[in-house]
Amino acid sequence: ATLDDVLYYVSEGRPVIAMTDLKNAVIIYGYDAFNIMILDPAKGTVSKMGIQDSTQLFEGAGNVFLSYLGQ
């Protein structure tokens, strides 16, 4: 899946876990036209990241995302 694909889940109120490398992940919990909002549990931070920068980061990690379907 691509970042654009998984932002659908975020728009439906479902956070997405996104791998940033083989051992680390962030939680995408929101977005706007220019940024995604992420929680980084390894760093204990909440921040914004540009859509293009985050797309490159997640593509470099293999576009591995986890979320869930609603009923």
C-alpha positions as CSV (number, residue, x, y, z in Angstrom):
1,A,0.0,0.0,0.0
2,T,1.1,3.6,-0.4
3,L,0.8,6.4,2.1
4,D,-2.1,7.8,0.0
5,D,-3.9,4.5,0.4
6,V,-3.5,4.3,4.1
7,L,-4.6,7.8,4.8
8,Y,-8.1,6.6,4.0
9,Y,-8.0,4.6,7.3
10,V,-6.8,7.7,9.2
11,S,-9.7,9.7,7.6
12,E,-12.0,7.1,9.0
13,G,-10.6,7.6,12.5
14,R,-8.4,4.5,12.5
15,P,-4.7,5.1,13.3
16,V,-2.1,3.4,11.2
17,I,1.2,1.9,12.3
18,A,3.9,2.7,9.7
19,M,7.3,1.0,9.7
20,T,10.2,3.5,9.3
21,D,12.9,0.7,9.1
22,L,13.2,-2.9,10.0
23,K,12.9,-2.3,13.8
24,N,11.0,1.0,14.2
25,A,7.5,2.3,13.6
26,V,5.4,5.4,14.1
27,I,1.7,5.8,14.5
28,I,0.0,8.1,11.9
29,Y,-3.1,9.6,13.7
30,G,-3.9,12.6,11.5
31,Y,-3.1,14.6,8.4
32,D,-3.8,17.7,6.4
33,A,-3.0,18.8,2.9
34,F,0.7,19.2,3.6
35,N,1.6,17.1,6.6
36,I,0.9,13.9,8.5
37,M,0.7,13.8,12.3
38,I,2.8,11.1,13.9
39,L,3.5,9.6,17.3
40,D,7.0,8.2,17.6
41,P,7.0,5.8,20.6
42,A,10.7,5.2,20.4
43,K,11.4,8.9,20.9
44,G,8.3,9.7,22.9
45,T,7.4,12.6,20.5
46,V,4.4,13.8,18.6
47,S,5.2,15.8,15.5
48,K,4.3,16.7,11.9
49,M,6.1,15.4,8.9
50,G,5.7,16.6,5.3
51,I,3.7,14.4,2.9
52,Q,6.6,14.1,0.5
53,D,9.2,13.4,3.1
54,S,7.0,10.8,4.8
55,T,6.2,9.2,1.5
56,Q,10.0,8.7,0.8
57,L,10.6,7.5,4.4
58,F,7.9,4.8,4.2
59,E,8.8,3.8,0.7
60,G,12.4,3.3,1.8
61,A,11.1,1.0,4.6
62,G,9.0,-1.1,2.1
63,N,5.6,0.6,2.6
64,V,4.7,-1.6,5.5
65,F,1.5,-0.4,7.2
66,L,-0.9,-1.9,9.8
67,S,-4.4,-0.8,10.6
68,Y,-7.8,-2.4,10.9
69,L,-11.2,-2.5,9.1
70,G,-14.4,-1.3,10.8
71,Q,-17.7,-3.1,10.8
